[in-house]
Amino acid sequence: MPATPATPATSRDQPLVLSASNAVAASGEAFGFGGVALGLGQLAVDWAAVSDAAAGASVTSTCAAGGTLTVALIDRDGNHRVSAGDQLAITLVNCYVKPLEDSFNGTLTIELATPTGAQQQAGTMSFGAQFDVVSGATTVRLGGGLRYDYTADRLTRNIHVASGAQALTVVGTSGSKAATESLTQLDATRSVRLAISGADSPLATVSALAGSGNGQAVVEVEVRNGAGDIDRAQVSFQVLSDMSQALVVAYRVGNAPLTIESSVAANGSVPYVRYIPANNVVDTLINSRLLASLPSGQAWQTGVEFNYGNGAAPGTVVVWNTPGVVCGTAPSGHLKVLDYALDAVGIVTRLAIDFENTCESNTTFGSIRFGSNLSLRP
């Protein structure tokens, strides 16, 4: 006969028994634990990618709200990549970690295991002696460890976390009082799937582009616990995979992030590209607008390149308008036509323009593409 399990020393060490009075609160807490565990699983995959990108070199980076994150690879097989048998040493110093929605101090060790089946990555995580939340009067410390694995294909990403040899623990301390919560039978999976549809997109500008790869993407997030309960959420957004079938404007001011506008998702305006022969003007509009003119004797064609503003040839004028931005001085800059074609009746069929527009010491670097497969400038 199997041995009788030892009686816990105190009632606080006994597994929680669900009842009518605690079922709702306990279920909510279990999902909270699951969210933390899944966030840690995603972080393990992300940190491995950071190490791979650095060819195994130690990487220290600044966190979003200050503090630092250090990812160090113990490369036991010497291949300069994260692989089975290696170890990742993670150190956080006042570092805000978005998947966990808090700032942390402490260390975490990831031991990489051999993936099985379709898995791309697998391993175990264990916390150092101190892995603390940096906020509030109550000290919250994560301890113990987890198992995780990661599976991906062209349209699906799966993070799976489960209890390992060590229970995942959360210790809260306030003054002389401390409480410990342990999770010993965790089994949770988060699946992200991508599906694309084109013809049934609600945007007329998309459905009118026959044969394009543009349309609406739907991302479904699914969380499943060990009891088989499933929680799902969907987010939809517009996809632009075939720029030759759309008007696209991309621009950034200085070193700011790139802004991309497209006729797939125009914000209340009716996008167009047109050539106005009476003024020798090319005019494009999505949310931002570019008007560019050449002297009457100069044709718009591939390879045309000119400066505008102070000292420019008469008739070379460029006006760049971005919603909410007013230029108080005459702009200057440079424009280059990479691709240009009209049909027999003067309708623009291809257009690719790169430009730099300076206004009040701020320079905008932009690209316009219509009916063209040329890449946008970075």
N, C-alpha and C positions, 0 to 999 in steps of 0.2 A: 504493500500500500504506500502511496506517496506520503511524504512527511506533511504534517499539519503546519501551515504557515504560522510564523511567529506572530503573536499579538502585538500590534503597534504599542509603543511606550505610552503615547498619549493619543487622545481623539483627533488632535490636529494632524497626525501622521496617517490617518485612515483615508482611503479613497472617498471622494464626495459621493454621497448617495442622493440621487435626484428625488425630489418630492414636489408636491403641488406648490409649496411655498417658495422653493428655490429654483424651479425649472427654468423660468424665464431669465432670471439673472445669470444662472449658470450657463445657459445656452449663449447668451450675449458675450459672456466672458470667454467661452470656448472659441467663438468666432474671432474675438479680439486676439487671443493667443495664435489662432490660425493665421490671421493677417500679419502678425509680427513674424511668425515662422516663414511664411511665404516671401515676405520682404527680405528676410535674411537669405533665403535661397536665391532670390534674384540678385542680391548683392554679391553672393559668391560667384555667380556667373559673370557679373559685370567686372568684378575685381580680377578674375582670371583673364578677361579680355584686355584689361588695362596692362597686365603683365605681358601678355602675348604681344601687344602693340609695341612694347618697349624691349622686345626680344629678351625678356627675362631680367632686364636691369631693374634695380630698385627704383620706384617712382614715388615722389612726394608731391602732392598737389594741394592747392588751396581749396577749401570747401566753400559751398555757396554762401554761407553766412559767416565766414571766417573760420579759423582753425585749420588744421591740416589732416590729410589722409596719406598714410604711407603703405604701399603695397610692395612687399619684398618676396621674391621667389627663392626657395631652397631647391635648386635645380639638380636633383639627385641623378638624373640620367645625362645631364650636360647637353641637352639638345636646344637650350635657350627658348623653350616653350613650356607652357603649363601642360603637363601630361601625368598619367597615372604613376603614383609613387612619389610625386613631388609634393611640396608643402608651400602654402602661401601664408605669410605672417602679415597680419593687418594691424596697423596702429592708428587710432583716432585720437586727436587732441582737440577738444572743443569743436568737433566736426558735426555739422548738421547733415543728417542722412535722410534724404527725401523719402525713400520707401518706408522708413520707420517713423517719419515725421517728428524727429527730435534730434537734439545734439548729444553726442556721446564722447566719453573719455574711456580709453582702455585698449585691450588687445584681443585679437581673435585669430585662431589658427585653423586653417583649412587643409585637411589631408585629402589629396586627390586619389580616388580609387579607379579601378578599371571599369569603364562603362559596359553595360550589358545590353543586348538587344539593339534597339534603335537609339539608345542614349548617346548623346554627344559628350556629356560630362557627368561625373558622379563623385561624391566624396562625403566627408563628415566635417562638421564645424564644432569647435570647442572654444569656450570663452576663457580668457585669462582670469587671474585672481580678481581683477577689477574691470568691469565693463559697465560703466555707470551712465545714467541719463543726467545731462547737465542742465537741470532746471528745478525750481521749486525748493521748498523747505524739506520735503521728503526725498531721501536718497533712494533711487530705484536702480537695482543692479541685476543684470542678466547673467545667468550662469548655466553650467551644464553644457549641453550640445544638441546637435541635430544631424540627421542624415539628409542628403538632398541629391537629386539628379535632374538633368536638363535634357529635353528632347525637342528637336526642331526639324521641320521640313519647309517646303516653299511657302506654305500658308498657315502653319501652326507652330506655336511656341508653348511648351509645357514645362512648368516648374513643379516638381513634386518634393515635398518635405515629409519627414516621418521621424518619430522618436528613435533614438539610437541607444547606445550603451549607457549614456548619461541622460537623465531627464532634463528637459528645458525648465529652468527655474527663474522666477522673478522674486527678488527679495526687496521689500519696501521697509525703510527704516526712518522713523521720525522720533527724534529724541531718544528715549530709552526703550521705545517699543519697536518691534520688528515683526514682519509677517512674511512668510514664504509660501509661494504657490508653485506647484510642480505639475508638469504635463508629461505623462508617461506613455500615452497611447495615441499620440498625434499621428494623423495620416491625412494630408491635405494636398490638393492639386489645383493649380491655376492654369487654365488653357486660354490662349489668345488665338483666335482664328480670323483670317481675312478672306472676305468674299467680295468680288467685284461684279457689278452689273452695269451695262451701258444703255441699252435701248429703253429700259424702264426707268431711267433717271428722271427725277422730277424737273430738272432744268432743261428748258427748251433748247438752250445753246448746246447742250450735250446730245440730246436725242437727235438733233438735226445733223450732227456730224456723223454721217453713216460710215460704218467701218472703222471708226476710231477706237482706240483703247481707253478712251476717257469715260468716266462715269462716276458712280457713287460706290464708295467702299464702306463696308459695315464690319466693325471689329466687335466681336462678342467675347466677353470675359466670363469665364466660368470657374467657380470655386466649388470643390466637392470635398466633403469631409468623410471620415472613416465610416460613418453610419449611412452614407449614400445620399445625404442631403445635398442639394445643388442650389447655388445662388448664381444667377446670370445677369449681365447688364450689356447693353449694346450702345455703341457710339458710331455715328455715320459721318462721313466727310467726303468731299469731292476729290477724285483722283485724276491727275493729268499725266498719262503715260505716253501719249503720242502728241508731241508739240507741233507736228506738221499739220494737225487738224485744229489748231486753236491759235488765238492771239495771246502771247505771253509777254509780260513786261517784268523784268527783274531789276532791282536797284538797291544800292546801299549808300548811306551817307558816311564818308570816311571809313572807319573800321567797324561801324555798327553792323548788326546782323542783316542778312539779305532779306529783302521783302520781295515776294513774288505775287503778281496779279495775273489772272488769266480769264479768258472769256468763259471758261467752265463755271466760274463762281464770281461773276461781276457783282458789285455791291450797289444794286439799284440803277446802274447806268446801262446803256445799250452799247456794247463794245463795237468798234469799227476800225477799219484801216481804209484810207482813201487817198487818192492823188487828185489834187485840184490844179488842172492845167493852167487856168487863168492866172494863178499866182505862182505857179511852179512850186507847190507846197505838198509835202507829205504830212498827213495828219493821222495820228493814232490815239485811241481813247479806250481805256478800261475804267479804272478809278483815277489813275494818273493820266496825264495827256502830254504828248509831244507834238509840237508843230515845228517843222523845219522847212526853210525855203532856200532856194538857190537862185542866182541871177538868171534872168529870162533866157539867156543864151546857153546855159549849161544844163545838160540832161541828167536826170536821175538814172543811175546805172550802177551795177556792181563795180566796186573799186573806188567810187567817189569818196573823197576824204577832205575835210576842211576844218579850219578854226573859225570861231565866231566870237563876237564881242569886240573889245577894243582893238582897233587896228585891222579888223577883218575886212575882206573884200565887200564892197557894197552889194546888198541883196542876199548875203549869207546871214540868215537870222534863225535862231533856235529858241523856242520857248518851252520850258519844262514846268508843268504844274503838278503838284502833289497835294491831295486834299489836306487842308489845315495848315499849309505852309505858304507863307507870303514872302516873296523876295523883294527887299526894299531897294536893291541896286540892280543895274543892268547886268544880266548874267554873261558869262564868257565860258568858252570851253572848246571841245573838239568832238567831231562826229565822223564816223566811218561807216560806209555802206558795204556790208559783206555779201549781200545777196539781194537782188531786186529784179522783179519782172512784172510786166503788165500784160493783160490779154488783149485781144483785138479791139475791144471797145474801151480800153483804158482803165480796167479794173485791176487793182493790185492783186497778184496771185502769189507772190513770194516777197518777203521783206525780212532782212536781218540787219539790224543797226546796233552798233556799240557807241556809247557816248560818255563823256565826262563833262558835267555841268557844274560850274562854280558860282555860288551865290553867297555874298557876305562871308567869304572865307571858308564856307562849307562846300566840299566837292561831292557831288553825287556821281557814282559809277553805275551806268545802266546798260541794259540790253533789251532789245525788242525783237521778237521773233514771230513771224506769221507765214504759214505754209512752208516753213524751212526746218530742216533737221539739224541745222548748225547748233552747237551747244551754247547755252547761256554762259556768259562770263562769270567767274566765281565771285 
